[in-house]
Amino acid sequence: MKPRIAILISGGGSNMISLVKSINANKINAVAAIVISNCKDANGLKRAKDLSVPSKLIDQKKFEGNQEFFEESLHETLKKENIDIICLAGFMKILTKSFIDKWNNRILNIHPSLLPKYKGLNTHQRAIDASDYKSGCSVHIVTAELDGGMVLGQKFVNIDKNDTAQSLSKKVLIEEHKLYPEVLNKFIQNLDK
Ligand code: GRF
């Protein structure tokens, strides 16, 4: 049976698109079962519809800051959809340990830095400010430590003298779109072993 993937987004969803396209092209032996956004304005929701992937909004605002209820609703949806693997793709909400424990070693995330460097936000500016000559992206297992789980794969880009956070983010994003499908594919192959 092909593993069923849920892709969680909060914004544009370009990584979601690259995952769905790789699945549809049979480059990943999986089913793109559902795209879930925690933000109603996420452009990725419309893009998921364009790709004919089922999508759902679980609007975090409706939970008025109650993370437990938000995560309960998320968990129920994932169970109902028989999800095997969760891919966070620009999902900007930090999940609690209690939720992560329920999906132990089954949640992946893509992060725009060469972990363990620059966990958290503003990764590109921090790499430039540190005069780093290279940056990149990482896919890792999600644990309760923010951006701290085992790194499964990375891709590198050079930081040029004239790079800004914006230009660097564009370069890194191109690599993200290659890295996430590659890592998800290997992750699934290893599940069978
Ligand atoms: C990506 O840079 C990802 O690494 C980070 O958020 C961004 C999401 O971009 N976590 P998109 O929504 O996939 O276009």
Residues whose N, C-alpha, C, O or C-beta is under 5 A from the ligand:
A	BS01	GRF	G11 G12 G13 S14 N15 M16 A89 G90 I110 H111 P112
